[in-house]
Amino acid sequence: MTRRAALALSALAAPTLAQAAWPQRPVRIVVPFAPGASNDLIARAAANGLQPLLGQPMPVENRPGAGGAIGAASVAAAPPDGYTLMIATTSIAMAAAVQPTPYNPARDFTAVRQLAEAPIGVVVAGDSLFHSLGALVEAARAKPGKIRYGSAGPGTVNHLAGALFALRAGLQLEHVPYRGMSPAILDMLGGRIEMGFPSLPSVAGQLRSGEVRLLAVLAPVRQSDMPEVPAAREQGVDMELLFWWGILGPKGLPGAVVQQLDQALETVLGTPEMLRFLAHEGATPSRINPDEFQHLLIAETARWAEIVRLAGITVG
């Protein structure tokens, strides 16, 4: 090939490469739960940090329903062009373990970046008669099936945390599903259910105001920022469960897009504003890379399928 021909081909290719640059239009982040919960708050914080780095709007779209399956299915079916992403949580693997879903969490998504993690809490209303986990467990044993706990929907972490808690403590609890954890907490404050198992960021404001009382954390040890709250295992229930948040895209997301997003999110997670936000919400940033996150998603899917099978947990 002559030098003139090579230059001509290069000139023809330049516009194509420019057109292929990502992103060239708004990048949508789907939140598969109702507004106001931790998923929504962290998605919006990440979007606010990403927008100036990527140079495009990052609209957040709430698509709740079916324990997050409706929003997740819409992302799994989206074109893998980098313009539809999702904030996912531990719940994505759990939901698929307890009910049929139109996607396989381990197969139908591209893992981009894990953002943060936090322990699950055992909470009651601030004016509840239960001031300790022991008192609640004692009441639940005295009245099997009469203590109700709310969740963000069937198969969510709040649902399975409650089911596993009941198994470990030898209790019968009634599960009441909602279309998000925020409405569940509102019903708890209104006295229509007795307890819940939210991630700590989703109730951080109510904890600070005293509307919600934290009886235990489902963590290996007490948390440094709330040393007065004992872990569940200190109170006779041997259980721990960490909740994580991360960004996923449709299967087949280009490696260059994943790399660009991963680097941008690494920058966002290291900013003082994001670190303060996560600390204020009771979460800590994660540092695993996309490959490690993909392996985690595969492992979590298999793990929860086995736990649900062994425990006999069903939707309802």
C-alpha positions in Angstrom: 0.0 0.0 0.0 1.3 3.4 -1.0 1.7 6.2 1.6 -1.0 8.2 -0.2 -3.4 5.3 0.0 -2.7 4.8 3.6 -3.4 8.5 4.4 -6.6 8.3 2.4 -7.8 5.2 4.5 -6.7 7.0 7.7 -8.8 10.0 6.7 -11.8 7.8 6.0 -11.4 6.0 9.3 -11.1 9.1 11.5 -14.8 10.1 11.5 -15.8 6.5 12.2 -13.6 6.4 15.2 -14.8 9.8 16.4 -18.4 8.6 16.0 -17.7 5.5 18.0 -16.4 7.5 21.0 -18.4 6.8 24.1 -20.4 8.5 25.5 -22.1 10.7 22.9 -25.5 11.0 24.6 -27.0 10.6 28.1 -26.2 7.4 30.0 -29.2 6.0 31.8 -28.8 4.3 35.2 -31.8 2.1 36.1 -32.7 1.6 39.8 -34.9 -1.5 40.0 -36.5 -0.3 43.3 -38.6 2.6 44.5 -37.1 6.1 45.1 -35.6 6.9 48.5 -33.9 3.6 49.4 -30.2 3.1 49.5 -30.0 1.8 45.9 -31.6 5.1 44.7 -29.4 7.3 46.9 -26.1 5.6 45.9 -27.1 5.5 42.3 -27.8 9.3 42.3 -24.5 10.0 44.1 -22.6 8.0 41.6 -24.4 9.6 38.7 -23.6 13.1 40.0 -20.0 12.2 40.3 -19.8 10.6 36.9 -21.5 13.3 34.9 -18.7 15.8 34.8 -16.1 13.1 34.1 -18.0 11.6 31.2 -19.4 14.9 29.9 -22.9 13.6 29.5 -26.1 13.7 31.6 -26.6 10.6 33.8 -30.4 10.3 34.4 -31.5 7.9 37.1 -34.7 5.9 36.3 -36.6 4.0 39.0 -38.3 0.9 37.7 -39.5 -1.0 40.8 -41.4 -4.3 41.0 -41.1 -8.0 41.4 -38.2 -7.7 43.9 -36.1 -5.8 41.3 -36.7 -8.2 38.5 -38.6 -5.8 36.3 -35.9 -3.2 36.2 -33.1 -5.8 35.9 -34.9 -7.5 33.0 -35.1 -4.2 31.1 -31.3 -3.8 31.5 -30.6 -7.4 30.5 -32.6 -6.8 27.3 -31.0 -3.4 26.5 -28.5 -3.0 23.7 -24.9 -3.5 25.0 -23.8 0.0 23.9 -23.1 1.6 27.3 -26.1 3.8 27.4 -28.2 1.6 29.8 -26.7 0.6 33.1 -28.1 -0.5 36.4 -27.3 -0.3 40.0 -27.4 -3.8 41.3 -27.3 -5.2 44.8 -26.9 -8.5 46.6 -30.7 -8.9 45.9 -30.1 -9.6 42.2 -28.7 -13.0 43.0 -31.3 -13.7 45.7 -34.3 -12.8 43.6 -33.3 -15.4 40.9 -32.9 -18.0 43.6 -36.5 -17.8 44.9 -38.6 -17.1 41.8 -38.3 -17.4 38.0 -36.6 -14.4 36.4 -36.2 -13.6 32.7 -32.4 -13.4 33.2 -29.6 -15.3 34.9 -27.6 -12.9 37.1 -24.3 -14.8 36.4 -24.8 -15.0 32.7 -26.8 -12.0 31.3 -24.9 -9.0 32.7 -21.5 -7.4 32.4 -20.1 -6.5 35.8 -18.6 -2.9 35.7 -17.8 -2.0 39.2 -18.7 -2.8 42.8 -19.3 0.5 44.6 -19.8 0.0 48.3 -20.9 -2.4 51.0 -22.6 -2.2 54.3 -24.1 -4.5 57.0 -27.7 -5.3 57.3 -29.5 -4.1 60.4 -32.4 -5.6 62.5 -34.6 -2.6 63.1 -37.9 -1.6 64.8 -39.7 1.7 65.1 -38.3 4.2 67.5 -41.4 3.9 69.7 -41.4 0.0 69.6 -41.7 -1.9 72.9 -38.7 -3.9 71.8 -35.4 -2.4 73.1 -33.2 -5.4 72.5 -32.9 -8.3 70.0 -33.5 -10.7 72.9 -36.8 -9.1 73.7 -38.0 -9.3 70.1 -36.9 -13.0 69.8 -38.7 -13.8 73.0 -41.9 -12.2 71.8 -41.7 -14.0 68.4 -41.2 -17.3 70.1 -44.2 -16.7 72.4 -46.4 -15.8 69.4 -45.3 -17.8 66.3 -46.2 -16.1 63.1 -47.4 -12.9 64.7 -44.3 -10.8 64.3 -44.3 -9.3 60.8 -41.2 -8.0 58.9 -41.3 -6.0 55.7 -39.0 -6.3 52.6 -38.5 -4.5 49.3 -40.1 -7.5 47.6 -39.9 -11.3 47.2 -36.3 -12.5 46.8 -34.7 -9.3 48.0 -32.0 -9.2 50.6 -34.5 -7.9 53.2 -36.7 -10.9 52.5 -34.0 -13.5 52.7 -32.3 -11.8 55.6 -35.5 -12.2 57.5 -36.1 -15.7 56.4 -32.6 -16.8 57.4 -32.8 -14.9 60.6 -36.0 -16.8 61.5 -34.3 -20.1 60.7 -31.1 -19.3 62.7 -33.2 -18.1 65.7 -35.8 -20.9 65.5 -38.7 -18.4 64.8 -41.8 -18.2 62.7 -42.0 -14.7 61.2 -44.5 -13.3 58.7 -43.0 -11.8 55.6 -44.8 -8.7 54.1 -43.4 -7.7 50.7 -43.5 -4.1 49.4 -42.3 -2.4 46.2 -39.2 -1.0 47.9 -37.8 -0.8 51.4 -38.9 2.8 52.0 -42.7 2.0 52.0 -41.9 -1.0 54.3 -40.2 1.3 56.8 -43.1 3.7 56.6 -45.5 0.9 57.4 -43.2 -0.1 60.3 -43.3 3.4 61.7 -47.1 3.3 61.3 -47.4 0.1 63.4 -48.6 -2.1 60.5 -45.5 -4.3 60.7 -43.1 -4.8 63.6 -39.6 -5.0 62.1 -37.4 -5.0 59.1 -33.9 -6.0 57.8 -32.7 -3.0 55.8 -29.2 -2.1 54.8 -28.0 0.6 57.2 -27.7 3.3 54.5 -31.4 3.0 53.6 -32.4 4.0 57.2 -29.5 6.2 58.1 -31.7 9.3 58.4 -34.3 7.6 60.5 -31.7 6.2 62.8 -30.2 9.6 63.4 -33.6 11.1 64.1 -34.7 8.3 66.4 -37.6 7.3 64.2 -36.0 3.9 63.8 -34.2 1.8 66.5 -31.3 -0.5 65.5 -31.4 -3.7 67.6 -28.4 -5.5 66.0 -26.1 -5.5 63.0 -25.7 -8.7 60.9 -22.0 -8.3 60.8 -19.1 -10.3 62.3 -18.4 -7.6 64.9 -19.8 -4.3 66.1 -19.4 -1.4 63.7 -16.8 1.2 64.6 -19.2 4.1 64.0 -21.9 2.6 66.3 -20.0 0.6 68.9 -23.1 0.6 71.2 -25.1 -1.6 68.9 -24.2 -5.3 69.3 -23.8 -7.8 66.5 -26.6 -10.4 66.2 -24.2 -13.2 67.2 -23.5 -11.5 70.5 -27.2 -11.8 71.2 -27.6 -15.5 70.4 -28.3 -15.4 66.6 -25.3 -16.6 64.7 -25.7 -14.8 61.4 -23.9 -12.2 59.3 -24.9 -10.7 56.0 -23.2 -7.8 54.1 -25.0 -5.9 51.5 -23.2 -4.6 48.4 -24.0 -2.2 45.6 -22.5 -2.2 42.1 -22.9 -1.1 38.5 -23.9 -3.7 35.8 -24.6 -3.4 32.1 -26.1 -5.7 29.6 -24.1 -8.8 28.5 -21.6 -8.0 25.9 -20.8 -4.5 27.1 -17.6 -3.4 25.2 -14.4 -3.8 27.2 -13.4 -0.2 26.4 -16.7 1.1 27.9 -16.2 -1.1 31.0 -12.6 0.2 31.4 -13.7 3.8 31.0 -16.5 3.4 33.5 -14.3 1.6 36.0 -11.7 4.3 35.9 -14.3 7.0 36.3 -16.0 5.3 39.2 -12.6 4.7 40.8 -12.1 8.5 40.7 -15.6 9.2 42.0 -15.2 6.7 44.9 -12.0 8.5 46.0 -13.5 12.0 46.1 -14.0 13.6 49.6 -17.6 14.2 48.7 -18.3 10.6 47.9 -16.4 9.3 50.9 -18.3 11.6 53.2 -21.6 10.6 51.6 -20.9 6.9 52.1 -19.7 7.3 55.6 -22.8 9.4 56.4 -24.9 6.6 55.0 -23.1 3.8 56.9 -21.4 2.3 53.9 -17.8 1.9 52.8 -16.3 2.0 49.3 -15.3 -1.2 47.5 -12.0 -1.6 45.6 -12.6 -4.8 43.5 -12.0 -4.6 39.8 -14.5 -5.6 37.1 -13.2 -9.2 36.7 -13.4 -9.7 40.5 -16.9 -8.3 40.5 -17.9 -10.6 37.7 -16.6 -13.6 39.7 -18.4 -12.3 42.8 -21.7 -12.1 40.9 -21.3 -15.7 39.6 -20.4 -17.0 43.1 -23.3 -15.1 44.8 -25.8 -16.5 42.3 -24.7 -20.1 43.1 -24.5 -19.5 46.8 -28.0 -18.1 47.2 -29.5 -20.8 45.0 -28.0 -23.4 47.3 -29.1 -21.5 50.5 -32.6 -21.2 49.3 -32.8 -24.8 48.3 -31.4 -26.1 51.6 -33.6 -23.7 53.7 -36.8 -24.4 51.7 -37.4 -20.7 51.3 -40.3 -19.8 49.0 -41.9 -16.6 47.8 -44.8 -15.5 49.9 
